[in-house]
Amino acid sequence: MKSQKSMYPAVLKLCAAAVIGLGASAVHAGAPVGMATASAAQGVGVTSQTDRLIVKYKDEAAPGSKAVAKGLSRAAAASPMAASRKAVVDQVGRKLSLTMKELHTIGTGARVIQMNRKVTVAEAARLAADLMASDPSVEYAEPDRIMKPMFTPNDPYFGQQWDYTDVIGGMRLPAAWDKSTGTGIRVAVIDTGYRPHVDLQGQILAGYDFIKDTAISNDGNARDSDASDPGDWTTAGQCGAGEPASNSSWHGTHVAGTIAALTNNGIGVAGVAYGAKVVPVRVLGQCGGYTSDIADGIVWASGGTVSGVTSIAARAQVINMSLGGGGACDTTTQTAINGARSRGTVVVVAAGNEAQNASNSSPANCSGVIAVAATNKSGGRASYSNYGTIVDVAAPGGDSGAAILSTLNAGTTTPGADNYAGYMGTSMATPHVAGVVALMLAKNPALTPDDVEAKLKSSARAFPASCSGCGAGIVDASAAVDAAAGTGTGGGTGTTMSETESNNTISTANSVATSGTTVNANMGSTTDTDYFVVQLPAGKTLTATMTPPSGSDYDLYIYNSAGTLLSYSENGAGAADTATSANTGSTTSARYVRVVYYSGGTGSTSGKYTLKLTW
């Protein structure tokens, strides 16, 4: 997508989606190690086992509490547990062949009970629930979980990476790093190439330069296996009459750093998925890049065949495209994306920087991609960010006063020294999401591109500030990893139900009350349409996934109670459709999910489809 202040003319090319923000936000490699360092917030993680329960009885209170002052003796909570209560505790423990021992009373008035061995937190929770059911005098019982320090990198500029840690506008990354770092995942950065950088040492795999036109490549040759970035600087008028001169952006290097900069190495910045590797695919040069080159880059990176080019050693499981231009999604790009998805590669794309509806921006408007809007430090839509129903999720992209810090090069035209700088744009938001996808796939490699999108959306958190048209919410790295592992709470356990006809209107919609419900339904005829209603709680995001019968094309839409279209998916024959809608209000709000026939089978056999609804 073009930047707010266009770097290149919009003629027969696509360009990088960054609003370059240098100046006060720039941090240079030559600065002393201790300079510009903010203390990183400390947090805690939790282990999966424990050997203790915390049990609070209704008639016991904390020392010094109001209850004690009103007559409950302080010794009642501090003295040994009554024999009758201990007998119930022992009985509950025997169900798992555990012996139980009281350790001490804590400041809240609760008692700590130790088991003779460690069990999972889930098993401990079931023991606690059993104890509460067995003894009505128990006020509450719960596992005494073991906490541990969250990983906080020692990179000197980590304190300036608000986009990772800020409690309002950040992505909650430290908690995610305790569960996944992206190890084993390859992320293709389809961009301007890369510059070797001390903070990317060992993070860059063999890539490819797909630029055929030497007037754009600026490296003296056409396609080759050298994906390094010689610079994309231009002279006045070079990219069209009236276009000003521009310095080299080193855009791909900035994007790569956000995804996988070395972390905890005492240098520079941290990467979102620092255990992952970057495959640089060079498609943008002076004045941008051609769709044909970009399409070949998508095919090659995802493990497809490009004539005359040696196949990639191992396909990238994720593609990051922080680029784009105006107009509809062209067939060439859509075909390349379809191929990538069929090979299991997740495609993450910038929504664009024109502050307009993203439906006018390609490839964000292509089917099957994860389109990313940009938020600012307040968690609202960045001033430049595109928006609309095709946007899937949002992530920090920076705005005035708070840019996204990452790896760069100091050269204004040709390469210079390593440095770091702050950029702003949906280009910067997109690698945050691509990095989180890498964390998810490292945790669960079996996830399909549709699985990844659905789990990203269902685990996203509500916007803390205005962000209309920004998708399901701000990507929450920790919650997304939990969702990938199947340990998150966003999906619900759910149930199965059957469609009840006639449900052809909003007023006759089938009600779905349980998150995670799978509806077994059918498209009765070519004129059939089915409605389902969910009462969506405040702060929750509804994710609807419709899987049609093989060879059939049904489409998916979500409306509010006024009949306003909020989200939709119109994938082709045989492809599942996923749409989401977030309730950013303070009260429960109805969402109407509609399935519509487009082509293919109908009837009780050939028209069978499933609809899964989670929130």
SULKALIN-V710849 format. One record per backbone hydrogen bond with DSSP energy under -0.5 kcal/mol. NH is the residue of the N-H (numbers start at 1). CO is the residue of the C=O. If there is no record, write none. Layout:
BEGIN
nh=NH co=CO
nh=NH co=CO
END
This chain:
BEGIN
nh=6 co=4
nh=11 co=9
nh=14 co=289
nh=15 co=324
nh=17 co=322
nh=18 co=16
nh=19 co=424
nh=20 co=18
nh=21 co=422
nh=22 co=20
nh=25 co=22
nh=26 co=23
nh=27 co=420
nh=31 co=28
nh=35 co=32
nh=37 co=34
nh=38 co=36
nh=45 co=148
nh=47 co=146
nh=50 co=119
nh=53 co=113
nh=54 co=142
nh=55 co=53
nh=55 co=111
nh=56 co=140
nh=58 co=137
nh=60 co=57
nh=65 co=62
nh=69 co=65
nh=70 co=66
nh=71 co=68
nh=72 co=67
nh=73 co=71
nh=76 co=73
nh=77 co=73
nh=77 co=74
nh=78 co=74
nh=79 co=75
nh=86 co=82
nh=87 co=83
nh=88 co=84
nh=89 co=85
nh=90 co=86
nh=91 co=87
nh=92 co=88
nh=93 co=89
nh=94 co=90
nh=95 co=91
nh=95 co=92
nh=96 co=93
nh=97 co=94
nh=98 co=93
nh=101 co=114
nh=103 co=112
nh=104 co=112
nh=106 co=110
nh=109 co=106
nh=111 co=55
nh=112 co=104
nh=113 co=53
nh=113 co=111
nh=114 co=101
nh=115 co=51
nh=116 co=99
nh=119 co=50
nh=121 co=48
nh=124 co=120
nh=125 co=121
nh=126 co=122
nh=127 co=123
nh=128 co=124
nh=129 co=125
nh=130 co=126
nh=131 co=127
nh=132 co=128
nh=133 co=129
nh=134 co=130
nh=135 co=131
nh=138 co=135
nh=139 co=56
nh=139 co=137
nh=140 co=56
nh=142 co=54
nh=144 co=52
nh=145 co=143
nh=146 co=49
nh=147 co=145
nh=148 co=45
nh=150 co=43
nh=151 co=174
nh=157 co=268
nh=158 co=155
nh=160 co=157
nh=161 co=158
nh=162 co=160
nh=164 co=161
nh=165 co=161
nh=166 co=162
nh=170 co=166
nh=171 co=163
nh=173 co=164
nh=176 co=172
nh=176 co=173
nh=177 co=173
nh=178 co=174
nh=179 co=176
nh=180 co=176
nh=184 co=275
nh=185 co=182
nh=187 co=277
nh=188 co=186
nh=188 co=318
nh=189 co=279
nh=190 co=188
nh=190 co=320
nh=191 co=189
nh=191 co=281
nh=194 co=227
nh=200 co=197
nh=201 co=198
nh=203 co=200
nh=204 co=200
nh=205 co=203
nh=205 co=278
nh=208 co=280
nh=209 co=224
nh=210 co=208
nh=210 co=282
nh=212 co=210
nh=214 co=212
nh=216 co=213
nh=217 co=213
nh=218 co=214
nh=224 co=209
nh=227 co=225
nh=229 co=194
nh=230 co=228
nh=234 co=246
nh=237 co=243
nh=238 co=235
nh=240 co=237
nh=243 co=240
nh=246 co=234
nh=248 co=412
nh=254 co=250
nh=255 co=251
nh=256 co=252
nh=257 co=253
nh=258 co=254
nh=259 co=255
nh=260 co=256
nh=261 co=257
nh=262 co=199
nh=271 co=261
nh=272 co=258
nh=273 co=259
nh=274 co=271
nh=275 co=181
nh=276 co=181
nh=276 co=273
nh=277 co=185
nh=278 co=203
nh=279 co=187
nh=280 co=205
nh=280 co=278
nh=281 co=189
nh=282 co=208
nh=282 co=280
nh=283 co=191
nh=283 co=281
nh=284 co=191
nh=285 co=288
nh=286 co=216
nh=288 co=285
nh=289 co=14
nh=294 co=290
nh=295 co=291
nh=296 co=292
nh=297 co=293
nh=298 co=294
nh=299 co=295
nh=300 co=296
nh=301 co=297
nh=302 co=298
nh=303 co=300
nh=304 co=299
nh=309 co=306
nh=316 co=301
nh=317 co=186
nh=318 co=186
nh=319 co=346
nh=320 co=188
nh=321 co=319
nh=321 co=348
nh=322 co=320
nh=323 co=321
nh=324 co=15
nh=325 co=362
nh=327 co=360
nh=334 co=330
nh=335 co=331
nh=336 co=332
nh=337 co=333
nh=338 co=334
nh=339 co=335
nh=340 co=336
nh=341 co=337
nh=342 co=338
nh=343 co=339
nh=343 co=340
nh=344 co=341
nh=345 co=340
nh=346 co=317
nh=348 co=319
nh=348 co=346
nh=349 co=370
nh=350 co=321
nh=351 co=372
nh=353 co=2
nh=355 co=384
nh=358 co=387
nh=360 co=357
nh=361 co=358
nh=362 co=325
nh=365 co=361
nh=366 co=363
nh=369 co=366
nh=370 co=347
nh=371 co=369
nh=372 co=349
nh=373 co=393
nh=375 co=395
nh=376 co=380
nh=379 co=376
nh=381 co=466
nh=382 co=374
nh=385 co=382
nh=386 co=352
nh=387 co=356
nh=388 co=469
nh=391 co=388
nh=392 co=371
nh=393 co=371
nh=394 co=473
nh=395 co=373
nh=397 co=375
nh=398 co=375
nh=399 co=402
nh=402 co=399
nh=404 co=423
nh=405 co=403
nh=406 co=421
nh=408 co=419
nh=410 co=417
nh=413 co=414
nh=419 co=408
nh=420 co=27
nh=421 co=406
nh=423 co=404
nh=423 co=421
nh=424 co=19
nh=425 co=397
nh=427 co=17
nh=428 co=425
nh=429 co=425
nh=430 co=426
nh=431 co=427
nh=432 co=428
nh=432 co=429
nh=433 co=429
nh=434 co=430
nh=435 co=431
nh=436 co=432
nh=437 co=433
nh=438 co=434
nh=439 co=435
nh=440 co=436
nh=441 co=437
nh=442 co=438
nh=443 co=439
nh=444 co=440
nh=447 co=444
nh=452 co=448
nh=453 co=449
nh=454 co=450
nh=455 co=451
nh=456 co=452
nh=457 co=453
nh=458 co=454
nh=459 co=455
nh=460 co=456
nh=460 co=457
nh=461 co=474
nh=465 co=379
nh=470 co=467
nh=472 co=392
nh=473 co=470
nh=474 co=461
nh=475 co=394
nh=477 co=171
nh=477 co=475
nh=478 co=171
nh=478 co=172
nh=480 co=476
nh=481 co=477
nh=482 co=478
nh=483 co=479
nh=484 co=480
nh=485 co=481
nh=486 co=482
nh=486 co=483
nh=487 co=482
nh=488 co=482
nh=494 co=515
nh=497 co=518
nh=499 co=520
nh=501 co=499
nh=508 co=505
nh=509 co=506
nh=510 co=531
nh=512 co=533
nh=513 co=511
nh=516 co=613
nh=517 co=514
nh=517 co=613
nh=518 co=495
nh=519 co=517
nh=519 co=611
nh=520 co=497
nh=520 co=518
nh=521 co=519
nh=521 co=609
nh=523 co=607
nh=524 co=522
nh=528 co=525
nh=530 co=595
nh=531 co=503
nh=532 co=593
nh=533 co=510
nh=534 co=591
nh=536 co=534
nh=536 co=589
nh=537 co=535
nh=539 co=583
nh=540 co=537
nh=542 co=581
nh=543 co=614
nh=544 co=579
nh=545 co=612
nh=546 co=577
nh=547 co=545
nh=547 co=610
nh=548 co=546
nh=552 co=549
nh=553 co=599
nh=554 co=552
nh=555 co=596
nh=556 co=569
nh=557 co=594
nh=558 co=567
nh=559 co=592
nh=560 co=564
nh=563 co=560
nh=566 co=558
nh=567 co=558
nh=569 co=556
nh=574 co=552
nh=575 co=572
nh=577 co=546
nh=579 co=544
nh=581 co=542
nh=583 co=540
nh=584 co=582
nh=589 co=536
nh=591 co=534
nh=592 co=559
nh=593 co=532
nh=593 co=591
nh=594 co=557
nh=595 co=530
nh=596 co=555
nh=597 co=528
nh=598 co=553
nh=599 co=553
nh=603 co=523
nh=606 co=602
nh=607 co=603
nh=608 co=605
nh=609 co=521
nh=610 co=547
nh=611 co=519
nh=612 co=545
nh=613 co=517
nh=614 co=543
END
